Amino acid sequence: MTAPSRFRGQPVSEGIGTGEIYLGDAPAEGEAGRAPENPAEDDVRAAFAAVARERAALAARLRERGQDLEAGIVDIGALIAADSALVGPAIDAMRTGADGIAAVSRAAEAQAAVLAALPDPDLAQRAGDVRQVAAAVVDQLRGNGAPLPPAGRFILVRREVDPADLIQLADSGLAGAVSVAGGASSHAAIIARGLGLPMLAGADPAVLAAAAGHHAILDAAAGELIVDPAPLDLAAADRAASVRVGPDPQSVGRAPQEVRTADGEPVTLLCNVASAAETRLGLSGGAAGVGLLRTEIPFTGASGWPSQADHLAQLTPVLGLLAGRPAVVRLLDFSGDKVPPFLGDKEQGLVALLDAPGALKDQLRAILVAGAGAGLAVLVPMVKNLDEVAQVRAALAKAAAEAGIDPPELGIMVEVAATAAAAAEFAPAVDFFSIGTNDLASEVLGLDRADPETRPALAADPRVLALIQNVVQAAQRAGVKISVCGDAAADPLVLPLLLGLGVRTLSVGAARVPRVAGWIAATDTQAAALAAAEILAAGQDAGLEAGQEKVQR
């Protein structure tokens, strides 16, 4: 019997998962089983056909799960890969002496350029689809494409797990994930916690050579991946596994319909999501709605700004579940570990979005259409000055006027120290504040959010807590709504402190809703206020000084 192989990592999402090892990284060039230096015409035709088959098969699986909009998008890629308008020019170029890989790339770029020049923005967006298909064909020719995941339960192992990996694979048997890169505050870790998937980050790089297809146990509590475990250990782990593959509303514990603290204070408990799977899980656990919809996660691999149709395809399945419920939709936040290839070393985050007015307009229009039946609100990320708020409010008002509706509420993420310190100046310009504790704590404490030392509990540091208190007090004085959507809201140490400071709306990872509801019910807000005051007394001034910068208007 093969001896078990053990790989250590930092637990970033709790639970136990069992399944086959799935190595999700494409092999490095030269390591693949087939990499012809100059592929023949038959190789190129076969590569196009393989890409078309894979996309058609994925579209069929999506339709079986009722995800017709997503299936339609994937079908576009299948049609492009089978289109003689792309395949033909590549073959013609080869017949005149061009290398096969270069011929595919040139043919795709020529067709993409024609599409990009079209006046219809939806058709122009197809240029990116053509380039993505060509990249997949080139990977096929080089033998570099990552294999498809196994049919049953599996544990994803990658050098750096992408948040989109978890979203895309959540309903396909994903039982856990292991990443060599990243830490507890990486966005992949946040998504894993929201889905209730066990995950390790900062793992031993040797895990990348784990035996693909072999059975394994991912024990996040122990910080360990065990490959080829003993049969009795595997059976015990199967029984103990706390994670189900995909949300099951019948098996997920429910939070009480009305969440109250031990001394009777009502609390609105929402969930943070990036997919319909998370939304179903959060609602089945008792969440009143969505307090943070991360819209950028599905587009972290995009080759250009998403079109209105792209946004609608992603937003409609989520917002369709939220009729009559709160639905706070955050604008694209391409920053940190969520930067798509088309931005690269360019300006990122909110600045990039505002510099691309067409991109902002497309997203706002899609939000208004997809969220028509929900209690919609729009959230602006990483705000640093009042002019940014004014630009988004003007664009939102215009989009709403064109749609013939009143604009929804507009709020800002408070995740920059200077913004938190100047909350009183921002309050008149917004309808609500949503505090992002992950980035706020990272900045105040001088940590990269990918640092393994970064964790939600750091929001209890008096320097961070002082800034949170400043935002809460500014909101209360101005009559502005206030919530916390950062991971600290689901931390047992920080949660009572937030309640003690006066926060009464919290948004947490979908899988954590029932547990957080229990913690809220066990918290006496008066005792929590005293605990917060004791911490603040140790360093309130230092916390406020850390964030004092002049707000640029």
Secondary structure, 3 states (H helix, E strand, C coil): CCCCEEEECEEEECCEEEEEEEECCCCCCCCCCCCCCCCCHHHHHHHHHHHHHHHHHHHHHHHHCCCHHHHHHHHHHHHHHHCHHHHHHHHHHHHCCCCHHHHHHHHHHHHHHHHHCCCCHHHHHHHHHHHHHHHHHHHHHHCCCCCCCCCCCEEEEECCCCHHHHHHHCCCCEEEEEECCCCCCCHHHHHHHHHCCCEEECCCHHHHHCCCCCEEEEECCCCEEEECCCHHHHHHHHHHCCCCCCCCCCCCCCCCCCEECCCCCEEEEEEEECCHHHHHHHHHCCCCCEEEEECCHHHCCCCCCCCHHHHHHHHHHHHCCCECCEEEEECCCCCCCCCCCCCCCCCCHHHHHHCCHHHHHHHHHHHHHHCCCEEEEEEECCCCCHHHHHHHHHHHHHHHHHHCCCCCEEEEEECCHHHHHCHHHHHHHCCEEEECHHHHHHHHHCCCCCCCCCCHHHHHCHHHHHHHHHHHHHHHHHCCEEEECCHHHHCCCHHHHHHHCCCCEEEEEHHHHHHHHHHHHCCCHHHHHHHHHHHHHHHHHHHHHHHCCCCCC
